[in-house]
Amino acid sequence: MGTTQIILGVGQRGGRWELGTDEADLKFLESIVDAVLDGAVVETLAPGRARLVVTLADGKRERTRWAEAPRGCLPLPGWAFWGRRIRYGPYG
């Protein structure tokens, strides 16, 4: 029997978490899903890279980054400030 893994993806590129099935990971999964449903997600996209920020109900921010080689390896000073910002709205 293999290990069970949950892959959670949020946004276009920036948000990806690899989670197990223990209680802590399931609580984390629930908190991310709740924040996504509330519209507490901002993704910043630039050539070859992305950043995603999820604001949880307790105010804590979970951040993830994604980069694609070779474009993600090229220096782009300040990309998180001038990149295309997407603020996802609430579901429902």
C-alpha positions as CSV (number, residue, x, y, z in Angstrom):
1,M,0.0,0.0,0.0
2,G,1.5,3.4,-1.0
3,T,1.4,6.6,0.8
4,T,-1.5,8.9,0.2
5,Q,-0.8,12.5,-0.9
6,I,-3.1,15.4,-1.5
7,I,-2.0,18.0,-4.1
8,L,-3.7,21.3,-3.6
9,G,-3.5,23.8,-6.4
10,V,-4.7,27.4,-6.2
11,G,-4.6,30.1,-8.8
12,Q,-3.1,30.0,-12.3
13,R,0.5,29.0,-11.4
14,G,1.6,30.3,-8.0
15,G,-0.2,28.0,-5.5
16,R,0.7,24.4,-4.9
17,W,1.0,22.4,-1.8
18,E,1.8,18.7,-1.4
19,L,0.0,17.5,1.8
20,G,-0.3,14.2,3.6
21,T,-3.4,12.9,5.3
22,D,-2.5,13.5,8.9
23,E,-4.7,15.8,11.1
24,A,-2.4,18.9,10.8
25,D,-2.3,18.7,7.0
26,L,-6.1,18.2,6.8
27,K,-6.6,21.3,9.0
28,F,-4.2,23.3,6.8
29,L,-6.1,22.1,3.7
30,E,-9.4,23.2,5.3
31,S,-8.0,26.6,6.2
32,I,-6.7,27.2,2.6
33,V,-10.0,26.1,1.0
34,D,-11.9,28.4,3.4
35,A,-9.7,31.4,2.5
36,V,-10.1,30.6,-1.2
37,L,-13.9,30.5,-0.8
38,D,-13.7,33.8,1.0
39,G,-11.7,35.4,-1.8
40,A,-8.6,36.0,0.3
41,V,-6.1,35.1,-2.5
42,V,-3.8,37.4,-4.5
43,E,-1.6,36.0,-7.2
44,T,1.2,37.9,-8.9
45,L,2.4,36.7,-12.4
46,A,5.5,37.7,-14.3
47,P,7.4,35.9,-17.1
48,G,8.5,32.5,-15.8
49,R,7.5,33.1,-12.2
50,A,4.5,33.5,-9.9
51,R,3.7,34.2,-6.3
52,L,0.5,33.4,-4.5
53,V,-0.5,34.8,-1.1
54,V,-3.5,33.3,0.8
55,T,-4.7,35.2,3.9
56,L,-6.1,32.7,6.4
57,A,-9.0,33.5,8.8
58,D,-6.6,34.1,11.7
59,G,-4.7,36.7,9.6
60,K,-1.7,34.5,8.9
61,R,-0.5,34.6,5.3
62,E,0.6,31.5,3.4
63,R,2.9,32.2,0.5
64,T,4.1,30.1,-2.3
65,R,6.3,30.7,-5.3
66,W,6.7,29.1,-8.7
67,A,9.5,29.5,-11.2
68,E,10.0,27.9,-14.7
69,A,13.5,27.4,-16.0
70,P,15.1,29.1,-17.8
71,R,12.9,32.2,-17.8
72,G,12.4,31.9,-14.0
73,C,16.2,31.9,-13.6
74,L,16.6,35.3,-15.3
75,P,16.8,38.3,-13.0
76,L,13.7,40.5,-13.1
77,P,14.2,43.1,-10.4
78,G,11.0,44.0,-8.6
79,W,8.8,41.5,-10.5
80,A,6.6,41.0,-7.5
81,F,5.7,44.7,-7.6
82,W,5.2,45.3,-11.3
83,G,3.9,41.8,-12.3
84,R,0.2,41.3,-13.2
85,R,-1.7,41.0,-9.9
86,I,-4.9,39.0,-9.7
87,R,-7.1,39.4,-6.7
88,Y,-9.5,36.4,-6.7
89,G,-13.1,37.2,-5.6
90,P,-15.1,35.1,-3.2
91,Y,-17.1,32.0,-4.4
92,G,-20.7,31.8,-3.8
